Amino acid sequence: MKKFFDHPLTVRAIAALISAYMYFVLVTSRVQVVTVVPAPLIAGPVVLASWHQQIPMLPIMNHPNPSKLLALVAASRAGALIRKVAIWFGIDAVEGSRRRGGLVGARTLIRAARSGHSLYITPDGSRGPARIAKEGATQIARLARLPLIPCAAWPVRGKTFNTWDRFRLPYPFGTIRVAYGEPLRMLTPAELGDALDALTAHVQETTTNSKS
């Protein structure tokens, strides 16, 4: 069974099914931006950061940005699947983690930033702890000399899974709330974590009394 799910054709088929579902969700959902969109996000390359649980909403969070996006994903089977799904939405991805390929991934991100790409990093990825920001995003933003913009997105209708990151899967025909913070000044993991917690709480405000 493991060989079946590791087969390239199986991975491609699963990625296609996930992509089709997410496309259906995106075209049937109402997007509600509940903060001001930061000027650097509209102007050009930036580093976007959100908590790992909100990865499915990346195409929406990145929508205002005109630059090609390159995302850092885990060097794992799940990361390989995410990478194939991202391609369907015009997002490039490079694999890297603290344990496997991290240095290579960082170098690729910095080179891409210097060629005009925006970057996306989940500071609590790839295996947690959830909502504890590590140094990757802040270090990359500093080295790439790009504004680091925290963001959050939350589907009012969706399923929260009992995974390490409390992964949130959006349902079709719902509302997805999006919030952006201003570019960080101190570029520290603590500042980034505080900003992401505040933005996530903000987009969850209307779902406090709803069932997930």
Residue, then its C-alpha position, 0 to 999 in steps of 0.5 A: m500500500k505504501k508503494f502505491f501511495d508513493h508512486p508518481l502517478t498516484v501522487r499526481a492523481i491525488a494532487a489533481l483531485i486536491s487542486a480541483y477541490m480547492y479551485f472549486v472552493l476558491v471560485t465559490s467562496r466570498v473573500q472578505v479582507v478585514t484589514v488594510v492591504p499593506a502597500p508593499l504587498i501591492a507594489g512588488p516582492v515581499v516575504l509572506a508568512s502565515w501559520h501552517q494550518q492556513i496553507p490552503m488559503l495561500p492563493i487568496m492571501n497572495h492574491p494582491n501581490p503582483s510578483k511570482l510566488l515561491a513557497l518553502v515546503a517540507a522535504s517530505r512526502a506531504g511536502a512533495l504533494i503540496r508542491k504539486v498542488a501549488i503548481w496548479f495555482g501558479i505557485d512555485a515551491v522549493e523543499g527544505s526543512r531544519r532536518r533535510g535540505g534547509l540550507v539548500g532551500a534557503r539559498t534557493l529562496i534568496r536567489a529567487a528573491r533577488s530575481g524578483h520573486s515573492l516568498y512564502i514561509t510558514p514559521d511554525g512548519s514543517r512539524g511544529p510546535a504549532r504557532i511557535a515561530k522559528e527563525g526561518a522567515t525572519q532570517i530569510a526576510r533579512l537576508a533577502r532584504l524584503p518586507l516581511i508581511p504577516c497574514a492570516a486567512w480563515p474559512v468561516r465554513g470548514k473542518t479543523f483536523n486534529t493534526w499537530d497544526r490544527f489544519r483548517l480545510p475550507y468548505p465551498f460556498g462560504t466566506i474566507r476572512v483575510a487579514y494582513g499586518e504591516p511589515l515587521r520592523m524588528l524581524t524577530p520570531a517573537e514579533l512575528g508570532d505575536a502578529l500572526d496570533a493577533l491576525t488569526a484571532h481577528v479573522q476567527e472573530t465571526t466563527t467563535n460560535s460556529k461549528s467546525 
